[in-house]
Amino acid sequence: MVRVKDLFRPGELIVAPGVFDGISARMADPFGFDMLYMTGYGTVASHLGMPDAGIASYTDMVSRVKVIGDVVKTPFIADADTGYGGLLNVQHTVRGYEAAGAAGIQIEDQEFPKKCGHTPGRKVIPLEDMVQKIQVAVETRDSTDFLIVTRTDARTSYGLDEALRRGEAFAKAGADVLFIESPESVEEMEKICASFDTPLLVNVVDGGSTPVLSKQAYIDLGYQIAIYPGTGFMAAAQALHSVYGSLKETGATLDLKVPLRDFMTFSREMGFQEVWDFDSAHQRGAAE
């Protein structure tokens, strides 16, 4: 069995698409990605229909981790915002996420209530407090292969130097992966990648503040994992907007502008084949 930490190799890039509910998880899993990423933004929007602004609770999120963990074979990192409170909350969150099936947890240094990483107005907690959270996360995990991914949101409001200072402290505290959020140029990304030996994560948000580059460009810079948290749900939202608009306009589905997944194909992808096989095997008289 491959250890999750062994997936991180210099000169290679783990591409991790964002998943946010049971449908997206089931659709992504068969492709054979090395890793998936449970996006907080998408999960909150999908589960609660609300913004990713510190509204979702630990209970909301760990239940979503369990949903995804139950339907995928691919290891996944799950967004845990700030750890949902103080040090005891971080301990509880790490235990809960690991037990629910995540292969790693992402914790950030924002003040509560947190905000999406590519939106304005983010503030961070004192560095010493975040270091303690990381230390608690590291000592709490049951398996040393459970990834502790640490994110700093310092760049936007406090500058790149502060973000780098925090990244260095996070690495010393035992973080497995560093996530320096929202660099605003390729030059900043180069500086980040030149500053650390710990594996680095780049957050690729189409329309966000960080340059969207090719896979090879991220490799050349020195990143080892690229997450694409919003690509799936933004594509789904655009498709839904088009379909619902067309249905309202015409009252029918004869002239939709987006293709539909074949119903029986989709049903099998959602697990109905197992249901049909079960029913067939247990029909009255099947064993006679």
Helices and strands as residue ranges (DSSP letters): G 4-7, E 14-19, H 22-28, G 29-31, E 36-38, H 40-48, H 58-71, E 76-79, H 87-100, E 104-108, H 127-140, E 147-152, H 154-158, H 160-172, E 177-180, H 186-194, E 200-203, H 215-221, E 225-228, H 231-250, H 263-269, H 272-281
